Amino acid sequence: MKKIVKIMNLDCANCAQELERAISKIEGVHEVSIHFMTQKMTIDIDDNQYEKVVGSIEKAKRKVEPDCEIVGL
């Protein structure tokens, strides 16, 4: 399943890159791209592991950029 979601309160391009790197390592994530300027993330997730992957993304987000919020995932 491919989705485009909004990321709010992402502080800098480096944080976006670190978050993208952390999410790309999660099992069930086929592809992820975070665009700092537009504050959007394009992600392709395995349909069969969707809830597990979303939980792992939230953990990675809290570790890398705890103040940001992923809307619509």
Biopython code that builds the backbone (N, CA, C, O; Angstrom):
import numpy as np
from Bio.PDB.StructureBuilder import StructureBuilder

atoms = [
    (1, "MET", "N", (0.841, -1.162, 0.000)),
    (1, "MET", "CA", (0.000, 0.000, 0.000)),
    (1, "MET", "C", (0.896, 1.238, 0.000)),
    (1, "MET", "O", (1.767, 1.393, 0.857)),
    (2, "LYS", "N", (0.672, 2.093, -0.952)),
    (2, "LYS", "CA", (1.449, 3.323, -1.058)),
    (2, "LYS", "C", (0.603, 4.486, -0.556)),
    (2, "LYS", "O", (-0.553, 4.639, -0.951)),
    (3, "LYS", "N", (1.190, 5.309, 0.322)),
    (3, "LYS", "CA", (0.479, 6.447, 0.885)),
    (3, "LYS", "C", (1.375, 7.676, 0.895)),
    (3, "LYS", "O", (2.601, 7.575, 0.949)),
    (4, "ILE", "N", (0.738, 8.830, 0.844)),
    (4, "ILE", "CA", (1.425, 10.104, 1.048)),
    (4, "ILE", "C", (0.782, 10.731, 2.272)),
    (4, "ILE", "O", (-0.429, 10.948, 2.307)),
    (5, "VAL", "N", (1.608, 11.024, 3.283)),
    (5, "VAL", "CA", (1.097, 11.570, 4.535)),
    (5, "VAL", "C", (1.832, 12.855, 4.896)),
    (5, "VAL", "O", (2.938, 13.108, 4.418)),
    (6, "LYS", "N", (1.214, 13.644, 5.729)),
    (6, "LYS", "CA", (1.774, 14.917, 6.182)),
    (6, "LYS", "C", (2.585, 14.688, 7.449)),
    (6, "LYS", "O", (2.176, 13.927, 8.326)),
    (7, "ILE", "N", (3.733, 15.346, 7.544)),
    (7, "ILE", "CA", (4.549, 15.338, 8.756)),
    (7, "ILE", "C", (4.586, 16.761, 9.284)),
    (7, "ILE", "O", (5.056, 17.674, 8.606)),
    (8, "MET", "N", (4.091, 16.942, 10.492)),
    (8, "MET", "CA", (4.039, 18.271, 11.085)),
    (8, "MET", "C", (5.160, 18.436, 12.120)),
    (8, "MET", "O", (5.525, 17.486, 12.813)),
    (9, "ASN", "N", (5.696, 19.655, 12.211)),
    (9, "ASN", "CA", (6.719, 20.028, 13.191)),
    (9, "ASN", "C", (8.053, 19.314, 12.993)),
    (9, "ASN", "O", (8.765, 19.055, 13.963)),
    (10, "LEU", "N", (8.390, 18.999, 11.773)),
    (10, "LEU", "CA", (9.693, 18.426, 11.454)),
    (10, "LEU", "C", (10.689, 19.577, 11.427)),
    (10, "LEU", "O", (10.537, 20.508, 10.636)),
    (11, "ASP", "N", (11.707, 19.522, 12.285)),
    (11, "ASP", "CA", (12.566, 20.675, 12.530)),
    (11, "ASP", "C", (13.572, 21.009, 11.429)),
    (11, "ASP", "O", (13.771, 22.181, 11.112)),
    (12, "CYS", "N", (14.204, 19.996, 10.847)),
    (12, "CYS", "CA", (15.268, 20.310, 9.886)),
    (12, "CYS", "C", (15.422, 19.193, 8.855)),
    (12, "CYS", "O", (14.886, 18.097, 9.021)),
    (13, "ALA", "N", (16.146, 19.484, 7.810)),
    (13, "ALA", "CA", (16.368, 18.507, 6.746)),
    (13, "ALA", "C", (17.159, 17.303, 7.256)),
    (13, "ALA", "O", (16.931, 16.178, 6.810)),
    (14, "ASN", "N", (18.082, 17.532, 8.185)),
    (14, "ASN", "CA", (18.856, 16.435, 8.751)),
    (14, "ASN", "C", (17.949, 15.481, 9.527)),
    (14, "ASN", "O", (18.108, 14.263, 9.440)),
    (15, "CYS", "N", (17.005, 16.028, 10.280)),
    (15, "CYS", "CA", (16.046, 15.199, 11.013)),
    (15, "CYS", "C", (15.197, 14.383, 10.036)),
    (15, "CYS", "O", (14.915, 13.211, 10.285)),
    (16, "ALA", "N", (14.797, 14.995, 8.939)),
    (16, "ALA", "CA", (14.018, 14.292, 7.925)),
    (16, "ALA", "C", (14.825, 13.127, 7.350)),
    (16, "ALA", "O", (14.291, 12.038, 7.142)),
    (17, "GLN", "N", (16.089, 13.359, 7.099)),
    (17, "GLN", "CA", (16.956, 12.312, 6.555)),
    (17, "GLN", "C", (17.148, 11.179, 7.571)),
    (17, "GLN", "O", (17.107, 10.005, 7.203)),
    (18, "GLU", "N", (17.356, 11.523, 8.838)),
    (18, "GLU", "CA", (17.520, 10.505, 9.874)),
    (18, "GLU", "C", (16.246, 9.683, 10.043)),
    (18, "GLU", "O", (16.307, 8.462, 10.190)),
    (19, "LEU", "N", (15.093, 10.352, 10.022)),
    (19, "LEU", "CA", (13.822, 9.655, 10.148)),
    (19, "LEU", "C", (13.594, 8.737, 8.949)),
    (19, "LEU", "O", (13.156, 7.598, 9.113)),
    (20, "GLU", "N", (13.887, 9.223, 7.762)),
    (20, "GLU", "CA", (13.751, 8.408, 6.553)),
    (20, "GLU", "C", (14.635, 7.169, 6.641)),
    (20, "GLU", "O", (14.200, 6.069, 6.299)),
    (21, "ARG", "N", (15.860, 7.342, 7.093)),
    (21, "ARG", "CA", (16.799, 6.225, 7.222)),
    (21, "ARG", "C", (16.270, 5.196, 8.235)),
    (21, "ARG", "O", (16.328, 3.992, 7.987)),
    (22, "ALA", "N", (15.756, 5.673, 9.372)),
    (22, "ALA", "CA", (15.243, 4.773, 10.402)),
    (22, "ALA", "C", (14.016, 4.008, 9.910)),
    (22, "ALA", "O", (13.894, 2.809, 10.160)),
    (23, "ILE", "N", (13.113, 4.684, 9.217)),
    (23, "ILE", "CA", (11.899, 4.040, 8.718)),
    (23, "ILE", "C", (12.226, 3.031, 7.621)),
    (23, "ILE", "O", (11.585, 1.984, 7.529)),
    (24, "SER", "N", (13.217, 3.341, 6.793)),
    (24, "SER", "CA", (13.565, 2.436, 5.688)),
    (24, "SER", "C", (14.092, 1.089, 6.188)),
    (24, "SER", "O", (14.059, 0.103, 5.452)),
    (25, "LYS", "N", (14.577, 1.037, 7.433)),
    (25, "LYS", "CA", (15.108, -0.204, 7.999)),
    (25, "LYS", "C", (14.025, -1.089, 8.609)),
    (25, "LYS", "O", (14.310, -2.219, 9.007)),
    (26, "ILE", "N", (12.807, -0.604, 8.690)),
    (26, "ILE", "CA", (11.715, -1.350, 9.307)),
    (26, "ILE", "C", (11.225, -2.436, 8.353)),
    (26, "ILE", "O", (10.981, -2.182, 7.174)),
    (27, "GLU", "N", (11.085, -3.649, 8.885)),
    (27, "GLU", "CA", (10.582, -4.761, 8.079)),
    (27, "GLU", "C", (9.140, -4.475, 7.678)),
    (27, "GLU", "O", (8.315, -4.119, 8.519)),
    (28, "GLY", "N", (8.845, -4.629, 6.408)),
    (28, "GLY", "CA", (7.514, -4.365, 5.887)),
    (28, "GLY", "C", (7.416, -3.045, 5.152)),
    (28, "GLY", "O", (6.412, -2.771, 4.495)),
    (29, "VAL", "N", (8.465, -2.212, 5.256)),
    (29, "VAL", "CA", (8.517, -0.953, 4.517)),
    (29, "VAL", "C", (9.294, -1.219, 3.234)),
    (29, "VAL", "O", (10.481, -1.546, 3.274)),
    (30, "HIS", "N", (8.617, -1.077, 2.096)),
    (30, "HIS", "CA", (9.274, -1.320, 0.814)),
    (30, "HIS", "C", (10.059, -0.106, 0.349)),
    (30, "HIS", "O", (11.146, -0.236, -0.213)),
    (31, "GLU", "N", (9.501, 1.074, 0.588)),
    (31, "GLU", "CA", (10.133, 2.317, 0.130)),
    (31, "GLU", "C", (9.601, 3.472, 0.958)),
    (31, "GLU", "O", (8.421, 3.503, 1.308)),
    (32, "VAL", "N", (10.472, 4.422, 1.270)),
    (32, "VAL", "CA", (10.047, 5.623, 1.995)),
    (32, "VAL", "C", (10.861, 6.811, 1.498)),
    (32, "VAL", "O", (12.051, 6.696, 1.203)),
    (33, "SER", "N", (10.193, 7.945, 1.414)),
    (33, "SER", "CA", (10.848, 9.179, 1.006)),
    (33, "SER", "C", (10.212, 10.322, 1.785)),
    (33, "SER", "O", (8.993, 10.492, 1.765)),
    (34, "ILE", "N", (11.043, 11.107, 2.475)),
    (34, "ILE", "CA", (10.548, 12.253, 3.239)),
    (34, "ILE", "C", (11.088, 13.520, 2.600)),
    (34, "ILE", "O", (12.291, 13.654, 2.379)),
    (35, "HIS", "N", (10.188, 14.444, 2.308)),
    (35, "HIS", "CA", (10.555, 15.724, 1.708)),
    (35, "HIS", "C", (10.376, 16.818, 2.766)),
    (35, "HIS", "O", (9.253, 17.163, 3.134)),
    (36, "PHE", "N", (11.490, 17.351, 3.243)),
    (36, "PHE", "CA", (11.454, 18.332, 4.321)),
    (36, "PHE", "C", (10.710, 19.605, 3.916)),
    (36, "PHE", "O", (9.921, 20.137, 4.697)),
    (37, "MET", "N", (10.954, 20.084, 2.721)),
    (37, "MET", "CA", (10.346, 21.356, 2.297)),
    (37, "MET", "C", (8.823, 21.279, 2.223)),
    (37, "MET", "O", (8.139, 22.242, 2.569)),
    (38, "THR", "N", (8.295, 20.159, 1.781)),
    (38, "THR", "CA", (6.835, 20.014, 1.682)),
    (38, "THR", "C", (6.231, 19.391, 2.937)),
    (38, "THR", "O", (5.011, 19.361, 3.098)),
    (39, "GLN", "N", (7.101, 18.890, 3.834)),
    (39, "GLN", "CA", (6.655, 18.228, 5.064)),
    (39, "GLN", "C", (5.755, 17.028, 4.749)),
    (39, "GLN", "O", (4.749, 16.802, 5.422)),
    (40, "LYS", "N", (6.134, 16.258, 3.709)),
    (40, "LYS", "CA", (5.356, 15.084, 3.318)),
    (40, "LYS", "C", (6.243, 13.856, 3.248)),
    (40, "LYS", "O", (7.434, 13.935, 2.946)),
    (41, "MET", "N", (5.625, 12.710, 3.539)),
    (41, "MET", "CA", (6.308, 11.431, 3.457)),
    (41, "MET", "C", (5.522, 10.536, 2.502)),
    (41, "MET", "O", (4.308, 10.380, 2.633)),
    (42, "THR", "N", (6.230, 9.955, 1.548)),
    (42, "THR", "CA", (5.661, 8.948, 0.666)),
    (42, "THR", "C", (6.192, 7.611, 1.150)),
    (42, "THR", "O", (7.401, 7.422, 1.290)),
    (43, "ILE", "N", (5.276, 6.686, 1.405)),
    (43, "ILE", "CA", (5.700, 5.402, 1.964)),
    (43, "ILE", "C", (4.935, 4.267, 1.309)),
    (43, "ILE", "O", (3.742, 4.382, 1.026)),
    (44, "ASP", "N", (5.639, 3.174, 1.074)),
    (44, "ASP", "CA", (5.040, 1.958, 0.530)),
    (44, "ASP", "C", (5.213, 0.866, 1.581)),
    (44, "ASP", "O", (6.332, 0.455, 1.888)),
    (45, "ILE", "N", (4.080, 0.400, 2.131)),
    (45, "ILE", "CA", (4.073, -0.565, 3.234)),
    (45, "ILE", "C", (3.415, -1.853, 2.778)),
    (45, "ILE", "O", (2.453, -1.834, 2.009)),
    (46, "ASP", "N", (3.943, -2.975, 3.258)),
    (46, "ASP", "CA", (3.339, -4.279, 3.010)),
    (46, "ASP", "C", (1.954, -4.308, 3.658)),
    (46, "ASP", "O", (1.827, -4.090, 4.863)),
    (47, "ASP", "N", (0.923, -4.573, 2.865)),
    (47, "ASP", "CA", (-0.461, -4.592, 3.361)),
    (47, "ASP", "C", (-0.658, -5.563, 4.523)),
    (47, "ASP", "O", (-1.416, -5.273, 5.449)),
    (48, "ASN", "N", (0.010, -6.697, 4.483)),
    (48, "ASN", "CA", (-0.169, -7.742, 5.494)),
    (48, "ASN", "C", (0.433, -7.364, 6.848)),
    (48, "ASN", "O", (0.081, -7.961, 7.865)),
    (49, "GLN", "N", (1.325, -6.389, 6.874)),
    (49, "GLN", "CA", (2.001, -6.005, 8.113)),
    (49, "GLN", "C", (1.717, -4.556, 8.486)),
    (49, "GLN", "O", (2.480, -3.954, 9.242)),
    (50, "TYR", "N", (0.643, -3.993, 7.972)),
    (50, "TYR", "CA", (0.385, -2.559, 8.102)),
    (50, "TYR", "C", (0.404, -2.072, 9.559)),
    (50, "TYR", "O", (1.130, -1.129, 9.873)),
    (51, "GLU", "N", (-0.367, -2.686, 10.442)),
    (51, "GLU", "CA", (-0.454, -2.209, 11.825)),
    (51, "GLU", "C", (0.875, -2.346, 12.551)),
    (51, "GLU", "O", (1.261, -1.453, 13.305)),
    (52, "LYS", "N", (1.567, -3.437, 12.337)),
    (52, "LYS", "CA", (2.873, -3.649, 12.961)),
    (52, "LYS", "C", (3.869, -2.588, 12.482)),
    (52, "LYS", "O", (4.628, -2.032, 13.276)),
    (53, "VAL", "N", (3.853, -2.321, 11.192)),
    (53, "VAL", "CA", (4.767, -1.336, 10.607)),
    (53, "VAL", "C", (4.469, 0.065, 11.142)),
    (53, "VAL", "O", (5.392, 0.816, 11.458)),
    (54, "VAL", "N", (3.187, 0.419, 11.244)),
    (54, "VAL", "CA", (2.816, 1.745, 11.752)),
    (54, "VAL", "C", (3.309, 1.917, 13.188)),
    (54, "VAL", "O", (3.798, 2.989, 13.548)),
    (55, "GLY", "N", (3.188, 0.887, 14.002)),
    (55, "GLY", "CA", (3.705, 0.935, 15.368)),
    (55, "GLY", "C", (5.209, 1.144, 15.396)),
    (55, "GLY", "O", (5.716, 1.912, 16.213)),
    (56, "SER", "N", (5.921, 0.470, 14.513)),
    (56, "SER", "CA", (7.382, 0.617, 14.433)),
    (56, "SER", "C", (7.775, 2.002, 13.934)),
    (56, "SER", "O", (8.783, 2.559, 14.370)),
    (57, "ILE", "N", (6.978, 2.561, 13.017)),
    (57, "ILE", "CA", (7.245, 3.915, 12.527)),
    (57, "ILE", "C", (7.081, 4.922, 13.659)),
    (57, "ILE", "O", (7.880, 5.849, 13.791)),
    (58, "GLU", "N", (6.050, 4.740, 14.473)),
    (58, "GLU", "CA", (5.830, 5.645, 15.613)),
    (58, "GLU", "C", (6.996, 5.577, 16.595)),
    (58, "GLU", "O", (7.425, 6.607, 17.116)),
    (59, "LYS", "N", (7.514, 4.373, 16.854)),
    (59, "LYS", "CA", (8.680, 4.219, 17.736)),
    (59, "LYS", "C", (9.891, 4.943, 17.162)),
    (59, "LYS", "O", (10.593, 5.656, 17.879)),
    (60, "ALA", "N", (10.132, 4.759, 15.871)),
    (60, "ALA", "CA", (11.277, 5.408, 15.222)),
    (60, "ALA", "C", (11.127, 6.919, 15.267)),
    (60, "ALA", "O", (12.101, 7.635, 15.501)),
    (61, "LYS", "N", (9.924, 7.404, 15.047)),
    (61, "LYS", "CA", (9.656, 8.846, 15.073)),
    (61, "LYS", "C", (9.933, 9.421, 16.462)),
    (61, "LYS", "O", (10.563, 10.472, 16.582)),
    (62, "ARG", "N", (9.471, 8.746, 17.504)),
    (62, "ARG", "CA", (9.711, 9.227, 18.868)),
    (62, "ARG", "C", (11.195, 9.271, 19.205)),
    (62, "ARG", "O", (11.645, 10.148, 19.943)),
    (63, "LYS", "N", (11.952, 8.323, 18.661)),
    (63, "LYS", "CA", (13.387, 8.271, 18.934)),
    (63, "LYS", "C", (14.146, 9.363, 18.180)),
    (63, "LYS", "O", (15.023, 10.014, 18.749)),
    (64, "VAL", "N", (13.817, 9.566, 16.917)),
    (64, "VAL", "CA", (14.549, 10.506, 16.068)),
    (64, "VAL", "C", (14.049, 11.941, 16.234)),
    (64, "VAL", "O", (14.846, 12.865, 16.395)),
    (65, "GLU", "N", (12.751, 12.123, 16.194)),
    (65, "GLU", "CA", (12.158, 13.469, 16.208)),
    (65, "GLU", "C", (10.857, 13.425, 17.023)),
    (65, "GLU", "O", (9.768, 13.388, 16.449)),
    (66, "PRO", "N", (10.968, 13.429, 18.357)),
    (66, "PRO", "CA", (9.783, 13.235, 19.213)),
    (66, "PRO", "C", (8.714, 14.315, 19.087)),
    (66, "PRO", "O", (7.552, 14.056, 19.401)),
    (67, "ASP", "N", (9.067, 15.500, 18.643)),
    (67, "ASP", "CA", (8.087, 16.597, 18.559)),
    (67, "ASP", "C", (7.269, 16.603, 17.273)),
    (67, "ASP", "O", (6.284, 17.335, 17.171)),
    (68, "CYS", "N", (7.662, 15.802, 16.297)),
    (68, "CYS", "CA", (6.917, 15.819, 15.040)),
    (68, "CYS", "C", (5.720, 14.863, 15.122)),
    (68, "CYS", "O", (5.667, 13.976, 15.974)),
    (69, "GLU", "N", (4.780, 15.068, 14.225)),
    (69, "GLU", "CA", (3.566, 14.266, 14.186)),
    (69, "GLU", "C", (3.328, 13.810, 12.750)),
    (69, "GLU", "O", (3.385, 14.611, 11.817)),
    (70, "ILE", "N", (3.063, 12.524, 12.586)),
    (70, "ILE", "CA", (2.740, 11.970, 11.272)),
    (70, "ILE", "C", (1.231, 11.874, 11.176)),
    (70, "ILE", "O", (0.601, 11.147, 11.943)),
    (71, "VAL", "N", (0.649, 12.604, 10.236)),
    (71, "VAL", "CA", (-0.809, 12.701, 10.098)),
    (71, "VAL", "C", (-1.260, 11.879, 8.892)),
    (71, "VAL", "O", (-0.769, 12.080, 7.781)),
    (72, "GLY", "N", (-2.190, 10.960, 9.112)),
    (72, "GLY", "CA", (-2.789, 10.222, 8.005)),
    (72, "GLY", "C", (-2.189, 8.866, 7.740)),
    (72, "GLY", "O", (-2.454, 8.267, 6.698)),
    (73, "LEU", "N", (-1.391, 8.371, 8.653)),
    (73, "LEU", "CA", (-0.759, 7.075, 8.428)),
    (73, "LEU", "C", (-1.654, 5.965, 8.897)),
    (73, "LEU", "O", (-1.293, 4.793, 8.791)),
]
sb = StructureBuilder()
sb.init_structure("model")
sb.init_model(0)
sb.init_chain("A")
sb.init_seg("    ")
for serial, (resi, resn, name, xyz) in enumerate(atoms, 1):
    if name == "N":
        sb.init_residue(resn, " ", resi, " ")
    sb.init_atom(name, np.array(xyz, "f"), 0.0, 1.0, " ", f" {name:<3s}", serial, name[0])
structure = sb.get_structure()
